Amino acid sequence: MAKQEAFKDMDIRKLKQYRTPVGEAALCFLTEPSTEFNEDGVYVVKLKFKADDPKVVKMLQVIDEAADAAYQEVYDLAETPREKKAITRATKSYKFEEDEDGNETGYVLVNFKRNATRKDRKTGSKSAIRLPMFNNVLTPINNEDIELWNGSELVVAFKLIPFSKSIGVGVSHRMEAVQVVRAVVGGAGGNGASYGLEAMDDDIEEEKEQEVRSGTKSDKPPMDTGEDTDY
């Protein structure tokens, strides 16, 4: 009974809002929601922080305290010793990063999510949710005008939402808004080297241009031979 009653009348609008320190995006679906696990779309970002940063330590402490409070609330609602014993804690909502050998790297990963659609409980109709985004000087950003990839530096405004489910009692991190400190566009940092390309000397390009101008090399496109070639 305790699990069903917990948090059912919660007004998310009244919950306290928090702000992360600047973190690096290790997973980023902000300009376009992910539909991998939810066909209606979910905005997702996994931020990477230095675990020993005092601001990060404080943030994790706040998260832990909220999870403890959620557990205590469900526990207090339980009416019998058997119900109380059945109440479990969900896995922590953040994870310390480990290398391939299982050693901690000194960083912590924190997930933040927000549904990309809103469903009307009465009619069942759905409407899109726009995730508020801002630049460094807090000017609003249209998510259709920017592309954010892994490596982007971001600040997330979020609320801690208590839950009681089969996986246990805990808190989730609901995104309210995102501030873009530094945008990275394109895969793996957005530069040519990330695709295995190498910079070329300027004089090579100059020689090609001179050949074309002097007529020693045709500037017409090659004939299609039907063979695959690398460019």
N, C-alpha and C positions, 0 to 999 in steps of 0.2 A: 504493500500500500504506500509505503514511504516514497518509493521510487516514482510512482505514478503522480503523487501529489507535489513533489518537489519542483519548484520553479515554473509551474504551469501558469501562474498568474503574474509572472515577472514582466515588468515594463522595461524593455531594453533601453528606451529613451532616457530613463532615469539613472542608468548605470554610469559610473565614472569613466571618463575617457583618459587614455594614456598616450604617450608619444615615445617612440623608440629613439635610441641614439642613431647616428648614421650607420647603416649597414650595407653590405654588398650583396646584391641579388645572386643567389646560387640557383634559383629557379624562378622564372618570371612569366606570369600570364596576367598582365595588367592592362595592356592596350587591347587585348582580345582574350576573352575568357576561355578557360579550358573546358572541354566537353568530354574528357576521357572517362570520368566517373559520374557525370551528371549531364544529361543531354540539354538541360536548360542553361548550362554554363556556370562556371565558378571562377571568380577572380582569385588568383593564387600568387603569393610570393613567398619564397623561402629566403630569409635574410641571414647573412653570416656575420657574426660579431666576434671580436676578441673577448675571450671568456674572462680575462682578468681586468677588463675595463671597468672602473668603478660604476659607471652609468649602467653598464650591462649587468653587473652583479646586482645592482639595485632593482633593475627591471625583472630579473629572474626571481628575486626575493618577493616582489609584488605578485608575480604569477603564482608562486608557491603558496603565498598567504591566501590568495583568492581560491585556489584549489582546496586548501585546508578548510576554509570557511564553507565551501560548497559541500564538502564531505560531512562536516559537522552538522550542517543544516539537515541533510538527509538522515544522518544518524539520529538526530534528535526527534525526527518525525516517526522513526520506527517504534512500534508499540510493544514488540516482544523481543526477548533476547535472541530468538531465532532470526528475526528480521534484521536485527542489528548485526548479527554475525555474518549475514549474507551480503552486507554492504561492502563493496570493495572500491579501491581507488583506481582510477584510470591511469594509464602510463603517462608520465610527465609530458607536457605539451611542448617540450623543447628537447633537443638532443645535442650532446657534446660530440663534435666531429672526431672521427677516428680515421687513421690511415689504413692501408691494406693489411697491416700487421696487427690491427686492433689497438694501436696506441693513440691516445688523445693528441690532437694537433694544436690545442690551445685556442680553438674556436668553438663557438656554439651556434647551432642552427635553429631558427625559430620560424615556424610557419604562420602565415596570416591568410585568412580567406574571407570571401564575401560572395554571396549568391549574386548571379548576374541577372536574375529575373525575380519578380515579386508576384506571388499568386494570391488573388483575392479569395478569401475563405468562403465568401457567400456565393460568388458567381463562378469561381474556378478560372476566371480569365487571368492571363499572365501579361505582365508589362516589364520592359527592360529597365534595369537599374544602372545608372551611370555612376561609376566610381569617381569621386572628386579627386582631381589631380592638380598640383600646383608646382610652379618652378621655385627657384631659390628666393625670389622676392615676393612669393605668394600670389603671383598672377595665375589665374586659372589656365589649365592646359586642356585642350580638346584631345581626348585619347585617339581620335582619328588622325591627328596631325603629328603624332610622335610614335616612335617605335622604341620599345625598351627591351633590352636583351640581358642575359646574365652578365654580371660585372657592373651593372648600373649601381650607383650609390643612391640610397633612398632613405627617407624617414617615413614611418607609418604611424598614423593616428589610429588607435584601436581600443576596443572594449573587451573585457574578459567576460565571456558568457558561460555561466555555470550550466552543467548538464548532468543528468543521471540516466545512464543507458546500460545496455547489457555489458559494455566494455568497462563499466565502472563509473565513478563520480569524478568529475574534473572540470576544467574550464577550457574553452576554445578561444582563439584570438580572432575577433571579427574586425576586419579593416573598415575604417570609417573614411579615411582619406590618405593620399600619398603625396609626399613632397619629393620631387626629383632634384637631387643635389648634383648628380652627374649622370647623363644618359649615355649608355653604350648601345650602338646600333650595329646590326649585322652579327653573324655568328662568331663565337669565341673571341669577343673583344672588338670585332668589327674592322680588322685590318687585313690586308692581303696576305700577310705572313701566316695568318691563322688557317688559310687554305693551301698552304705549301708554296705560295708564290714568292718570288724574290725580286727585289728592286733591281732595275737595270741602269747602266750608266747613261747619262744624257747624250754622250757623243754617239752612241749606237743609234739612237733615234735621229740625231742630226745627220748621220751618214745616210740613213734611209731616205730622209727628206731630200738631200742633195742628189741622190741617185734618181729619184722621181723627177726632180726639176730639170736635171741634165739629160733625161731621156735614156739613161743607161739601165733603168729598171722601169718596167711598165707599172702604171698605177691602176691598171684595170684589174678587176677581181679575177682570180684563177678560174679555169673551167672546172665544172663539177665532174669529177671522174667516177663518182659513185663509191669511192673508197672513204672510210672513216679516217680522219686525221686529227691530230692534236693541235690546238692553237695556242 
